[in-house]
Amino acid sequence: MKVVVGMSGGVDSSVTALLLKQQGYQVTGLFMKNWEDDDDDEYCSTRQDLVDVASVCDVIGIDLEVVNFSAEYKDRVFADFLREYEAGRTPNPDILCNSEIKFRCFLDHAMQLGADKIATGHYAGVREWVNDGRTEYQLLKAEDGTKDQSYFLYRLTQAQLAKTLFPLGGLYKREVRRIAADAGLHVAEKKDSTGICFIGERPFREFLMRYLPTKPGEIRNLDDGRVLGEHQGLMYHTIGQRKGLHIGGIKGKQDEAGEHDAWYVAAKDVKANVLHVVQGHDHPALLKHSLTATELNWISGRDPHTHWVYTAKPRYRTPDMPCEIDALGDGRAQIVFAQPQWALTPGQSVVVYESKVCLGGGVIV
């Protein structure tokens, strides 16, 4: 069976290729270049990553192909990223990159190369099972809960999962690094990449200002309407944000120790261009029991049950929280949590699970 592995130059995708080769697959590595507006070495590691991929492929003994998806990325991912920020929301481009680039452009390209399957270094699992005489593919959480990436894959479809392998789904990160070291791969201790791929390590606001001009407006206290300061653009702020507001010296409510509570972004009024803030991490305006999601994708192709106990993540780093889907219809889902959730953020994704199975999810509105 011929498998094309998406290789990034990191340890995860390198070990993915190695394991598949050891298991007897005919493996080809494929390096995707998805950004070229300013791929200088200061913030963008593309050149070094390609060198690392080439070295790994040489050690493993597999062919390498390089493909440029920059135009598709700009059109399908980055343009949406800018539109969402301009509308005052906080998108997650990694989710869109997975569904539009890694499991669409890459998958299509791999099939043209004659591949039977594609594989990536994501920490997730895929399981084939028969339901009412019909073969289905389930997206599963990874064994390593601290690295599980099923959240970022919830927009995948049956057709995409049917062609995908996730060899790292049953491994812990420490095992992956050990396998790489034992095989003599120099990326065994390479630092994991963080942040949005096209931004790299550069300051986020500095990057966004190049594409979205500043639009100053008032910062107001949500409780009493008092003007506390000025923001440079709603797109530079997100719900629950504490740092970077430059109003820390303004006094207000005190905690039990007599300290002044920190200010947090609680809401954005896009029409009036006003940023609303509140004092205190546990202010009621930051806590909500329910949310509405749109742009729904249910991986099985069937709607989940309403009024059934599931769990959901309203952002990647939160633990799974018990919830019910209260209503489905008109392309929307109303999700109610057993406990209030902190700083639910429009533009982010809520992902629903039944035990280890990722059912899908949608974008919070």
C-alpha positions as CSV (number, residue, x, y, z in Angstrom):
1,M,0.0,0.0,0.0
2,K,1.3,3.4,-1.0
3,V,1.2,6.1,1.7
4,V,2.1,9.8,1.3
5,V,3.1,11.4,4.6
6,G,2.8,15.1,5.2
7,M,6.1,16.1,6.6
8,S,6.8,19.4,8.4
9,G,10.4,18.9,9.7
10,G,9.3,18.1,13.2
11,V,9.7,14.9,15.2
12,D,6.0,13.9,15.0
13,S,5.7,13.7,11.2
14,S,9.2,12.2,11.0
15,V,8.3,9.3,13.3
16,T,5.0,8.9,11.4
17,A,7.0,8.2,8.2
18,L,9.5,6.0,10.0
19,L,6.8,3.8,11.6
20,L,4.9,3.4,8.3
21,K,8.1,2.4,6.5
22,Q,8.9,-0.1,9.3
23,Q,5.3,-1.5,8.9
24,G,5.9,-2.3,5.3
25,Y,4.1,0.5,3.5
26,Q,5.6,2.2,0.4
27,V,6.2,5.6,1.8
28,T,6.8,9.0,0.2
29,G,7.3,12.2,2.1
30,L,5.6,15.4,1.0
31,F,6.7,18.8,2.3
32,M,4.0,21.6,1.9
33,K,5.0,25.2,1.5
34,N,1.9,27.1,2.6
35,W,3.2,30.7,3.1
36,E,5.6,32.9,1.1
37,D,4.6,36.5,1.7
38,D,7.6,37.1,3.9
39,D,9.3,33.7,4.5
40,D,12.5,35.2,5.8
41,D,14.4,33.3,8.4
42,E,13.7,35.7,11.3
43,Y,10.2,34.4,11.9
44,C,9.5,31.7,9.3
45,S,11.3,28.4,9.7
46,T,10.4,27.0,6.2
47,R,13.9,26.8,4.9
48,Q,15.3,25.0,7.9
49,D,12.2,22.7,8.1
50,L,12.8,21.6,4.5
51,V,16.4,20.9,5.3
52,D,15.3,18.8,8.3
53,V,12.7,16.9,6.2
54,A,15.3,16.1,3.5
55,S,17.7,14.8,6.1
56,V,15.0,12.6,7.8
57,C,13.9,11.2,4.4
58,D,17.5,10.3,3.6
59,V,18.0,8.5,6.9
60,I,14.7,6.6,6.6
61,G,15.3,5.9,2.9
62,I,12.2,7.3,1.3
63,D,11.5,9.7,-1.5
64,L,10.6,13.4,-0.9
65,E,8.4,15.7,-2.9
66,V,7.9,19.4,-2.3
67,V,4.6,21.1,-3.2
68,N,3.6,24.8,-3.0
69,F,0.0,25.4,-1.7
70,S,0.6,29.1,-0.9
71,A,-2.0,30.3,-3.4
72,E,-4.6,27.9,-2.0
73,Y,-3.7,28.7,1.6
74,K,-4.1,32.5,1.0
75,D,-7.4,32.0,-0.8
76,R,-9.0,29.4,1.5
77,V,-7.5,30.0,4.9
78,F,-5.8,33.4,5.3
79,A,-8.5,35.4,3.5
80,D,-11.1,33.9,5.9
81,F,-8.7,34.6,8.9
82,L,-8.7,38.3,8.0
83,R,-12.4,38.5,7.4
84,E,-13.2,37.0,10.8
85,Y,-10.8,39.4,12.6
86,E,-12.3,42.3,10.7
87,A,-15.8,41.3,11.9
88,G,-14.6,41.3,15.5
89,R,-14.3,37.5,15.9
90,T,-11.3,35.3,16.9
91,P,-10.9,32.5,14.3
92,N,-8.8,29.4,14.5
93,P,-6.9,29.1,11.2
94,D,-5.3,25.8,12.1
95,I,-8.7,24.1,11.9
96,L,-9.4,25.6,8.5
97,C,-5.9,24.7,7.4
98,N,-6.5,21.1,8.3
99,S,-9.9,20.8,6.4
100,E,-8.9,22.9,3.4
101,I,-5.2,22.3,2.9
102,K,-3.9,19.2,4.7
103,F,-6.9,17.0,4.1
104,R,-8.1,18.5,0.8
105,C,-5.3,20.0,-1.3
106,F,-2.7,17.5,0.1
107,L,-5.1,14.6,-0.1
108,D,-6.0,15.4,-3.7
109,H,-2.3,15.8,-4.7
110,A,-1.4,12.5,-3.0
111,M,-4.2,10.6,-4.9
112,Q,-2.8,12.1,-8.1
113,L,0.6,10.5,-7.1
114,G,-1.1,7.1,-6.9
115,A,-1.4,7.0,-3.1
116,D,-3.8,4.6,-1.4
117,K,-3.7,6.7,1.8
118,I,-2.2,9.8,3.4
119,A,-0.8,10.1,6.9
120,T,0.1,13.0,9.2
121,G,1.8,13.4,12.6
122,H,-1.4,14.4,14.3
123,Y,-2.1,12.9,17.8
124,A,-5.5,11.4,17.0
125,G,-7.0,8.1,15.9
126,V,-9.3,6.9,13.1
127,R,-11.4,3.8,13.5
128,E,-13.4,1.9,10.9
129,W,-16.6,0.3,12.2
130,V,-19.9,-1.0,10.8
131,N,-23.1,0.7,11.9
132,D,-26.4,-0.7,10.6
133,G,-24.5,-2.5,7.8
134,R,-22.8,0.7,6.8
135,T,-19.0,1.2,7.1
136,E,-18.2,4.4,9.0
137,Y,-15.0,6.1,10.1
138,Q,-14.7,7.6,13.5
139,L,-12.3,10.3,14.6
140,L,-10.8,9.3,18.0
141,K,-8.9,11.1,20.8
142,A,-5.2,10.3,21.1
143,E,-3.9,8.1,23.9
144,D,-1.8,11.0,25.1
145,G,-4.4,13.4,26.4
146,T,-2.0,16.3,26.8
147,K,-1.2,16.1,23.0
148,D,-4.6,15.1,21.6
149,Q,-5.3,17.1,18.4
150,S,-8.8,15.8,17.5
151,Y,-10.1,19.3,18.3
152,F,-8.4,20.7,15.3
153,L,-9.7,17.9,13.0
154,Y,-13.4,18.1,13.8
155,R,-14.2,19.4,10.3
156,L,-13.0,16.2,8.5
157,T,-15.5,14.1,6.5
158,Q,-16.1,10.4,6.0
159,A,-14.3,10.6,2.7
160,Q,-11.2,12.3,4.2
161,L,-11.0,9.9,7.2
162,A,-11.4,6.9,4.9
163,K,-8.1,7.8,3.2
164,T,-6.2,8.9,6.4
165,L,-3.8,7.2,8.8
166,F,-2.7,8.6,12.2
167,P,0.1,6.4,13.4
168,L,0.8,8.4,16.5
169,G,-2.7,8.0,18.0
170,G,-1.6,5.4,20.5
171,L,1.7,6.9,21.4
172,Y,2.9,9.4,24.1
173,K,5.1,12.2,23.0
174,R,8.0,10.9,25.1
175,E,7.8,7.6,23.2
176,V,7.8,9.4,19.9
177,R,11.0,11.3,20.8
178,R,12.6,8.0,21.9
179,I,11.7,6.3,18.7
180,A,13.3,9.1,16.7
181,A,16.4,9.1,18.8
182,D,16.8,5.3,18.5
183,A,16.5,5.6,14.7
184,G,19.2,8.3,14.6
185,L,16.9,11.1,13.5
186,H,18.4,14.5,14.4
187,V,15.0,16.0,15.0
188,A,14.4,13.8,18.0
189,E,14.7,16.8,20.4
190,K,13.6,19.5,18.0
191,K,11.3,22.0,19.7
192,D,7.6,21.8,18.8
193,S,6.3,24.7,16.6
194,T,3.8,26.9,18.4
195,G,1.3,29.5,17.3
196,I,-0.3,30.1,13.9
197,C,1.9,28.8,11.2
198,F,2.1,31.9,9.0
199,I,2.8,34.2,12.0
200,G,5.5,32.1,13.6
201,E,7.1,33.7,16.7
202,R,6.5,37.3,15.6
203,P,4.3,39.6,17.7
204,F,0.6,39.0,16.7
205,R,-0.6,42.6,16.7
206,E,2.4,43.7,14.6
207,F,1.5,41.1,12.0
208,L,-2.2,41.9,11.9
209,M,-1.5,45.7,11.5
210,R,0.1,45.0,8.2
211,Y,-3.2,43.7,6.8
212,L,-5.9,45.4,8.9
213,P,-5.4,49.2,9.6
214,T,-5.9,50.5,13.1
215,K,-9.4,51.7,14.0
216,P,-9.3,53.4,17.4
217,G,-12.3,53.4,19.6
218,E,-13.3,53.6,23.3
219,I,-12.7,51.1,26.0
220,R,-15.7,51.2,28.3
221,N,-16.6,49.6,31.7
222,L,-19.4,47.2,30.9
223,D,-21.0,47.8,34.3
224,D,-21.3,51.6,34.4
225,G,-20.4,52.7,30.9
226,R,-17.4,54.7,32.1
227,V,-14.8,55.4,29.4
228,L,-11.5,54.0,30.6
229,G,-9.2,54.3,27.6
230,E,-8.8,53.8,23.9
231,H,-8.2,50.7,21.9
232,Q,-6.5,50.7,18.5
233,G,-8.8,48.2,16.9
234,L,-11.3,45.5,18.1
235,M,-9.5,42.9,16.0
236,Y,-6.5,43.1,18.3
237,H,-8.5,41.9,21.3
238,T,-10.3,38.7,22.3
239,I,-12.8,37.8,24.9
240,G,-11.1,37.1,28.2
241,Q,-8.0,39.0,27.3
242,R,-6.2,40.6,30.3
243,K,-2.9,41.9,29.0
244,G,-2.3,44.7,26.5
245,L,-5.3,46.8,27.5
246,H,-3.2,49.6,29.0
247,I,-5.8,50.4,31.6
248,G,-4.2,48.5,34.5
249,G,-3.7,51.7,36.6
250,I,-7.4,52.5,36.7
251,K,-8.8,51.8,40.1
252,G,-12.1,50.1,40.8
253,K,-13.4,47.0,42.5
254,Q,-11.1,45.4,45.1
255,D,-10.7,41.8,46.1
256,E,-10.7,40.5,49.7
257,A,-7.0,41.3,50.1
258,G,-7.6,44.9,49.1
259,E,-6.0,44.5,45.7
260,H,-7.6,46.0,42.6
261,D,-9.0,43.3,40.3
262,A,-7.5,43.0,36.8
263,W,-9.5,44.2,33.8
264,Y,-10.7,41.6,31.2
265,V,-12.3,42.0,27.8
266,A,-16.0,40.9,28.1
267,A,-17.6,42.0,24.8
268,K,-17.1,43.8,21.6
269,D,-19.6,46.2,20.0
270,V,-18.5,46.1,16.4
271,K,-21.1,48.6,15.2
272,A,-20.1,51.3,17.8
273,N,-16.4,50.2,17.8
274,V,-16.4,49.9,21.6
275,L,-14.5,47.4,23.6
276,H,-16.3,46.5,26.8
277,V,-14.2,45.4,29.8
278,V,-15.0,44.2,33.4
279,Q,-13.1,43.7,36.6
280,G,-12.4,40.3,38.0
281,H,-11.7,36.9,36.4
282,D,-15.1,35.6,37.6
283,H,-17.2,38.5,36.6
284,P,-20.7,37.2,35.5
285,A,-20.3,38.7,32.1
286,L,-17.4,36.3,31.4
287,L,-19.4,33.2,32.5
288,K,-22.0,31.6,30.3
289,H,-24.0,28.4,30.5
290,S,-24.8,28.0,26.8
291,L,-23.6,28.9,23.3
292,T,-24.8,28.9,19.7
293,A,-22.7,27.3,17.0
294,T,-23.0,27.4,13.3
295,E,-21.0,26.0,10.3
296,L,-21.6,22.6,11.8
297,N,-19.8,19.5,10.8
298,W,-20.9,16.1,12.1
299,I,-18.3,13.6,11.1
300,S,-20.6,10.6,10.8
301,G,-22.9,12.6,8.5
302,R,-25.7,12.3,11.0
303,D,-26.9,14.8,13.6
304,P,-26.1,13.9,17.2
305,H,-29.0,13.4,19.7
306,T,-30.5,16.4,21.4
307,H,-30.9,16.2,25.2
308,W,-28.2,13.5,25.4
309,V,-25.2,13.9,27.7
310,Y,-22.0,14.6,25.7
311,T,-18.9,16.5,26.5
312,A,-17.5,19.5,24.6
313,K,-14.5,21.7,24.4
314,P,-15.3,25.4,23.7
315,R,-11.5,26.0,23.2
316,Y,-8.6,23.7,22.7
317,R,-6.9,24.0,26.1
318,T,-10.0,23.5,28.2
319,P,-10.9,20.1,29.7
320,D,-14.0,18.3,28.3
321,M,-17.1,19.7,29.9
322,P,-20.4,17.8,30.3
323,C,-23.1,19.3,28.0
324,E,-26.3,18.7,26.1
325,I,-27.2,19.7,22.6
326,D,-30.5,21.6,23.4
327,A,-31.6,22.2,19.8
328,L,-30.5,21.6,16.2
329,G,-31.9,23.4,13.2
330,D,-31.3,26.0,10.5
331,G,-27.6,25.0,10.4
332,R,-27.2,25.9,14.1
333,A,-26.8,24.0,17.4
334,Q,-27.6,25.3,20.9
335,I,-25.2,23.7,23.4
336,V,-25.9,23.9,27.1
337,F,-23.1,23.2,29.7
338,A,-23.6,21.6,33.1
339,Q,-21.4,24.4,34.5
340,P,-20.9,28.0,33.3
341,Q,-18.0,28.3,30.9
342,W,-15.4,31.2,31.0
343,A,-14.9,33.6,28.1
344,L,-16.8,31.8,25.3
345,T,-15.4,33.5,22.2
346,P,-17.2,34.1,18.9
347,G,-15.1,32.7,16.0
348,Q,-13.6,29.9,18.1
349,S,-14.8,26.3,17.7
350,V,-16.8,24.1,20.0
351,V,-16.1,20.4,19.5
352,V,-18.4,17.7,20.8
353,Y,-17.3,14.2,22.1
354,E,-19.0,11.0,23.1
355,S,-16.3,9.3,25.3
356,K,-13.2,9.1,23.0
357,V,-15.1,9.7,19.8
358,C,-15.1,13.2,18.3
359,L,-18.6,13.7,16.9
360,G,-17.8,17.1,15.2
361,G,-18.7,20.6,16.1
362,G,-19.1,24.2,14.8
363,V,-18.0,27.8,15.1
364,I,-19.3,29.8,18.1
365,V,-21.4,32.8,17.2
